[in-house]
Amino acid sequence: MKWLTPCEEAFNTLVPYIRVAIMRKLVERGVPVKRASKIVGLSATSYEKRIKEEKLNLLFTDREIMDMIEGLVTRIISGDSVEETSLCILCSKSRKTFGLPGCFI
């Protein structure tokens, strides 16, 4: 059995979708895909591949998660800093949506 921390487990199964969701909202607000890709740290190819996956809808149907994503996108667009803990809290709230066990945050 391989031992994984909650963060390691989420990094492969959840975080890419959080990045896609943030990137999608940036693009919807007029940020070019190439620039959004740089901001979020996800290639445009990965974005295009994952934007069509059903798993992404799990995030978009949860109002609390979407409110958090909208808040992050607003800060990014306005040039405000985004603290790492904001992403940790978002990931923590999103874990149950993906059937992952909770984390300690």
TISEPA-213952 format. One record per residue: residue number from 1; residue in three letters; z, x, y of N, C-alpha, C in turn. Coordinates in steps of 0.2 Angstrom, whole numbers, plus 5000, padded with zeros to 4 digits. Each point is the difference from the previous one (the first is absolute). Example, Ala and Ser with C-alpha at 12.3 -4.5 7.8 and 13.67 -1.06 7.14 Angstrom:
# TISEPA-213952
+-----+------+------+------+------+------+------+------+------+------+------+
: pos : code :  npz :  npx :  npy : capz : capx : capy :  cpz :  cpx :  cpy :
+-----+------+------+------+------+------+------+------+------+------+------+
:   1 :  ALA : 5039 : 5066 : 4972 : 5000 : 4996 : 5006 : 5000 : 5004 : 5006 :
:   2 :  SER : 4996 : 4998 : 5005 : 5001 : 5004 : 5006 : 5003 : 4996 : 5005 :
+-----+------+------+------+------+------+------+------+------+------+------+
This chain:
# TISEPA-213952
+-----+------+------+------+------+------+------+------+------+------+------+
: pos : code :  npz :  npx :  npy : capz : capx : capy :  cpz :  cpx :  cpy :
+-----+------+------+------+------+------+------+------+------+------+------+
:   1 :  MET : 5000 : 5004 : 4994 : 5000 : 4996 : 5006 : 5000 : 5004 : 5006 :
:   2 :  LYS : 4996 : 4999 : 5005 : 4999 : 5004 : 5006 : 5005 : 4996 : 5005 :
:   3 :  TRP : 5004 : 5004 : 5004 : 5004 : 4998 : 5005 : 4997 : 5000 : 5006 :
:   4 :  LEU : 5000 : 4994 : 5004 : 4997 : 5000 : 5006 : 5005 : 4997 : 5005 :
:   5 :  THR : 5000 : 5002 : 5006 : 5004 : 4997 : 5005 : 4996 : 4994 : 5003 :
:   6 :  PRO : 5004 : 4995 : 5003 : 4996 : 4994 : 5003 : 4995 : 5002 : 5004 :
:   7 :  CYS : 5001 : 5006 : 5004 : 4994 : 5002 : 5005 : 4994 : 5002 : 4996 :
:   8 :  GLU : 5001 : 5004 : 4995 : 4995 : 5003 : 4996 : 4996 : 4994 : 4997 :
:   9 :  GLU : 5003 : 4995 : 4997 : 4997 : 4995 : 4997 : 4996 : 4995 : 5005 :
:  10 :  ALA : 5003 : 4999 : 5006 : 4996 : 4996 : 5005 : 4994 : 5004 : 5003 :
:  11 :  PHE : 5001 : 5007 : 5000 : 4995 : 5004 : 5003 : 4993 : 4999 : 4997 :
:  12 :  ASN : 5000 : 4999 : 4994 : 4994 : 4999 : 4996 : 4998 : 4993 : 5000 :
:  13 :  THR : 5004 : 4995 : 5000 : 4998 : 4993 : 4998 : 5001 : 4996 : 5006 :
:  14 :  LEU : 5004 : 5001 : 5005 : 5001 : 4996 : 5006 : 4997 : 5003 : 5007 :
:  15 :  VAL : 5002 : 5006 : 5001 : 4998 : 5003 : 5007 : 4993 : 5000 : 5001 :
:  16 :  PRO : 4995 : 5001 : 4996 : 4993 : 5000 : 5001 : 4998 : 4993 : 5003 :
:  17 :  TYR : 5003 : 4994 : 4997 : 4999 : 4994 : 5003 : 5003 : 4998 : 5007 :
:  18 :  ILE : 5006 : 5003 : 5001 : 5003 : 5000 : 5007 : 4995 : 5003 : 5005 :
:  19 :  ARG : 4998 : 5006 : 4998 : 4995 : 5003 : 5004 : 4994 : 4996 : 5002 :
:  20 :  VAL : 4997 : 4997 : 4995 : 4994 : 4996 : 5000 : 5002 : 4994 : 5005 :
:  21 :  ALA : 5005 : 4997 : 4999 : 5002 : 4994 : 5004 : 5001 : 5002 : 5007 :
:  22 :  ILE : 5003 : 5006 : 5002 : 5001 : 5002 : 5007 : 4993 : 5002 : 5002 :
:  23 :  MET : 4996 : 5003 : 4996 : 4993 : 5002 : 5003 : 4996 : 4994 : 5001 :
:  24 :  ARG : 5000 : 4995 : 4996 : 4997 : 4993 : 5001 : 5001 : 4997 : 5006 :
:  25 :  LYS : 5007 : 5000 : 5002 : 5002 : 4997 : 5006 : 4998 : 5004 : 5006 :
:  26 :  LEU : 5000 : 5007 : 4999 : 4997 : 5004 : 5006 : 4993 : 4998 : 5001 :
:  27 :  VAL : 4996 : 5000 : 4995 : 4993 : 4998 : 5000 : 4999 : 4994 : 5003 :
:  28 :  GLU : 5004 : 4995 : 4998 : 4999 : 4993 : 5003 : 5001 : 5000 : 5008 :
:  29 :  ARG : 5004 : 5005 : 5002 : 5002 : 5000 : 5007 : 4995 : 5005 : 5004 :
:  30 :  GLY : 4995 : 5002 : 4996 : 4994 : 5004 : 5004 : 5000 : 5007 : 4999 :
:  31 :  VAL : 5005 : 5003 : 4996 : 5000 : 5007 : 4999 : 4995 : 5001 : 4995 :
:  32 :  PRO : 4995 : 5005 : 5001 : 4995 : 5002 : 4995 : 5003 : 5002 : 4994 :
:  33 :  VAL : 4997 : 4999 : 4994 : 5002 : 5002 : 4994 : 5002 : 5007 : 4999 :
:  34 :  LYS : 4995 : 5004 : 5003 : 5001 : 5008 : 4999 : 5007 : 5002 : 5004 :
:  35 :  ARG : 5001 : 4997 : 5006 : 5006 : 5001 : 5003 : 5006 : 4998 : 4997 :
:  36 :  ALA : 5000 : 4993 : 4997 : 5005 : 4997 : 4997 : 5002 : 5004 : 4993 :
:  37 :  SER : 4995 : 5003 : 4997 : 5001 : 5004 : 4994 : 5004 : 5006 : 5002 :
:  38 :  LYS : 4998 : 5003 : 5005 : 5004 : 5006 : 5002 : 5007 : 4999 : 5002 :
:  39 :  ILE : 5001 : 4994 : 5003 : 5007 : 4998 : 5002 : 5004 : 4999 : 4994 :
:  40 :  VAL : 4998 : 4996 : 4996 : 5003 : 4998 : 4994 : 5001 : 5005 : 4994 :
:  41 :  GLY : 4995 : 5005 : 5000 : 5000 : 5005 : 4995 : 4997 : 4998 : 4993 :
:  42 :  LEU : 4995 : 4995 : 5001 : 4996 : 4998 : 4994 : 4993 : 5000 : 5001 :
:  43 :  SER : 4996 : 5003 : 4995 : 4993 : 5000 : 5001 : 4997 : 4994 : 5001 :
:  44 :  ALA : 4994 : 4999 : 5004 : 4996 : 4994 : 5001 : 4998 : 4998 : 4993 :
:  45 :  THR : 4999 : 5004 : 4995 : 4997 : 4998 : 4993 : 5006 : 4996 : 4997 :
:  46 :  SER : 5006 : 5003 : 5000 : 5006 : 4997 : 4997 : 5001 : 4993 : 5003 :
:  47 :  TYR : 4999 : 5000 : 5007 : 5001 : 4994 : 5003 : 4995 : 4994 : 4998 :
:  48 :  GLU : 4994 : 5002 : 5000 : 4995 : 4995 : 4997 : 5001 : 4998 : 4993 :
:  49 :  LYS : 5002 : 5005 : 4996 : 5002 : 4998 : 4993 : 5005 : 4995 : 4999 :
:  50 :  ARG : 5006 : 5002 : 5004 : 5006 : 4996 : 4999 : 5000 : 4993 : 5004 :
:  51 :  ILE : 4996 : 5000 : 5005 : 5000 : 4994 : 5005 : 4998 : 4994 : 4996 :
:  52 :  LYS : 4996 : 5001 : 4994 : 4998 : 4994 : 4996 : 5005 : 4998 : 4994 :
:  53 :  GLU : 5005 : 5004 : 4999 : 5004 : 4999 : 4995 : 5005 : 4994 : 5001 :
:  54 :  GLU : 5002 : 4996 : 4995 : 5004 : 4995 : 5000 : 5007 : 5002 : 5002 :
:  55 :  LYS : 5002 : 5006 : 4998 : 5007 : 5002 : 5001 : 5001 : 5000 : 5008 :
:  56 :  LEU : 4995 : 5002 : 5004 : 5001 : 5000 : 5007 : 5002 : 4993 : 5003 :
:  57 :  ASN : 4998 : 4995 : 4997 : 5002 : 4993 : 5002 : 5007 : 4998 : 4999 :
:  58 :  LEU : 5003 : 5004 : 4995 : 5008 : 4999 : 4999 : 5003 : 5002 : 5007 :
:  59 :  LEU : 4998 : 5005 : 5003 : 5003 : 5002 : 5006 : 4998 : 4995 : 5006 :
:  60 :  PHE : 4994 : 4998 : 5000 : 4998 : 4995 : 5005 : 5003 : 4993 : 5000 :
:  61 :  THR : 5002 : 4998 : 4994 : 5003 : 4994 : 4999 : 5008 : 4999 : 5002 :
:  62 :  ASP : 5003 : 5006 : 5001 : 5007 : 5000 : 5001 : 5001 : 5001 : 5008 :
:  63 :  ARG : 5002 : 4995 : 5003 : 5001 : 5000 : 5007 : 5004 : 5005 : 5003 :
:  64 :  GLU : 5006 : 5002 : 4997 : 5004 : 5005 : 5002 : 4997 : 5007 : 5000 :
:  65 :  ILE : 4997 : 5001 : 4995 : 4996 : 5006 : 4999 : 4995 : 5001 : 5006 :
:  66 :  MET : 4996 : 4995 : 5000 : 4994 : 5000 : 5005 : 5003 : 5000 : 5008 :
:  67 :  ASP : 5006 : 4997 : 5001 : 5003 : 5001 : 5006 : 5002 : 5008 : 5002 :
:  68 :  MET : 5002 : 5003 : 4994 : 5002 : 5007 : 5001 : 4993 : 5004 : 5001 :
:  69 :  ILE : 4995 : 4999 : 4996 : 4994 : 5003 : 5001 : 4997 : 4999 : 5007 :
:  70 :  GLU : 5000 : 4994 : 5003 : 4998 : 4998 : 5006 : 5004 : 5005 : 5005 :
:  71 :  GLY : 5006 : 5000 : 5000 : 5004 : 5004 : 5004 : 4998 : 5007 : 5000 :
:  72 :  LEU : 4999 : 5003 : 4994 : 4998 : 5007 : 5000 : 4993 : 5001 : 5003 :
:  73 :  VAL : 4996 : 4996 : 4999 : 4993 : 5000 : 5003 : 5000 : 5000 : 5007 :
:  74 :  THR : 5004 : 4995 : 5003 : 5001 : 5000 : 5007 : 5003 : 5006 : 5003 :
:  75 :  ARG : 5005 : 5003 : 4997 : 5002 : 5007 : 5002 : 4995 : 5005 : 5000 :
:  76 :  ILE : 4996 : 5000 : 4995 : 4995 : 5005 : 4999 : 4995 : 5000 : 5005 :
:  77 :  ILE : 4998 : 4993 : 5002 : 4994 : 4999 : 5005 : 5003 : 5002 : 5007 :
:  78 :  SER : 5006 : 4998 : 5001 : 5003 : 5002 : 5007 : 5002 : 5007 : 5001 :
:  79 :  GLY : 4999 : 5004 : 4994 : 5002 : 5007 : 5001 : 5007 : 5002 : 4999 :
:  80 :  ASP : 5004 : 4995 : 4998 : 5007 : 5001 : 4999 : 5001 : 5004 : 4993 :
:  81 :  SER : 5006 : 5003 : 4999 : 5001 : 5004 : 4994 : 5002 : 4995 : 4995 :
:  82 :  VAL : 4998 : 5002 : 4994 : 5002 : 4996 : 4994 : 5005 : 5004 : 4996 :
:  83 :  GLU : 5006 : 4998 : 4999 : 5005 : 5004 : 4996 : 4999 : 4999 : 4993 :
:  84 :  GLU : 5001 : 5005 : 4996 : 4999 : 5000 : 4993 : 5004 : 4995 : 4997 :
:  85 :  THR : 5006 : 4998 : 5003 : 5004 : 4995 : 4997 : 4997 : 4993 : 5000 :
:  86 :  SER : 4996 : 4999 : 5005 : 4996 : 4994 : 5000 : 4996 : 4999 : 4994 :
:  87 :  LEU : 4997 : 5005 : 4998 : 4995 : 5000 : 4994 : 5005 : 4999 : 4994 :
:  88 :  CYS : 5006 : 5003 : 5000 : 5004 : 5000 : 4994 : 5003 : 4993 : 4999 :
:  89 :  ILE : 5001 : 4996 : 5006 : 5003 : 4994 : 4999 : 4994 : 4995 : 4998 :
:  90 :  LEU : 4994 : 5001 : 5003 : 4994 : 4996 : 4998 : 4999 : 5001 : 4992 :
:  91 :  CYS : 5000 : 5006 : 4998 : 4999 : 5001 : 4993 : 5006 : 4997 : 4996 :
:  92 :  SER : 5006 : 5000 : 5002 : 5006 : 4997 : 4996 : 4999 : 4993 : 5000 :
:  93 :  LYS : 4998 : 4996 : 5005 : 4999 : 4993 : 5000 : 4994 : 4998 : 4996 :
:  94 :  SER : 4995 : 5004 : 4999 : 4994 : 4999 : 4997 : 5001 : 5001 : 4992 :
:  95 :  ARG : 5005 : 5004 : 4998 : 5000 : 5001 : 4993 : 5000 : 4994 : 4995 :
:  96 :  LYS : 5004 : 4995 : 5002 : 5001 : 4994 : 4996 : 4993 : 4997 : 4999 :
:  97 :  THR : 4996 : 5000 : 5005 : 4994 : 4997 : 5000 : 4995 : 5003 : 4995 :
:  98 :  PHE : 5001 : 5006 : 4999 : 4996 : 5004 : 4995 : 5004 : 5000 : 4993 :
:  99 :  GLY : 5005 : 4997 : 4999 : 5004 : 5000 : 4994 : 5004 : 5007 : 4999 :
: 100 :  LEU : 5001 : 5003 : 5005 : 5004 : 5007 : 4999 : 5007 : 4999 : 5001 :
: 101 :  PRO : 5004 : 5003 : 4997 : 5008 : 5000 : 5001 : 5001 : 5002 : 5007 :
: 102 :  GLY : 5006 : 4997 : 5003 : 5002 : 5001 : 5007 : 5002 : 5008 : 5001 :
: 103 :  CYS : 5000 : 5002 : 5006 : 5002 : 5007 : 5001 : 5007 : 4999 : 5004 :
: 104 :  PHE : 5002 : 5006 : 5002 : 5007 : 5000 : 5003 : 5000 : 4998 : 5008 :
: 105 :  ILE : 4994 : 4999 : 5003 : 5000 : 4999 : 5007 : 5002 : 4993 : 5001 :
+-----+------+------+------+------+------+------+------+------+------+------+
